[in-house]
């Protein structure tokens, strides 16, 4: 039981130390990206997605994002918010779009906006459930599952 409680607190701590600031910046209008890097089996998927009963960074971010979007649209008449999702994999130095089926995409740099992936799918979502569906679809395209 103590082990389980430490891990849950660990996931919450990761969110508080990393995710909350990323979300604050996204709400302010900046593009946001969280990049997990490391060798196979190092815990990237666990840190990002969590496990049953232990939500990771992405579920926590998405839940809070749509909570805030709902609050913003209620409080400020006439404000609309568009949430777009992309899901890509970089494996063996190849960039793959996990939602659009495109492979060998190129990373480019825009003079003003910074780095981006040319041709990467951007899908509009209205809820965390929409994102979960896309994550499940994208996971089926991952090189290693």
Secondary structure, DSSP 8 states (H G I E B T S, - for coil): -HHHHHHHHHHHHHIIIIIHHHHHHHHTT---------STTSSHHHHHHEETTEE-HHHHHHHHHHHHHHHHHHHSTT----EEE--EEEETTEEEETTT---SBEEEEETTTEEEEET---EEESSHHHHHHHHHHHHTT-S--
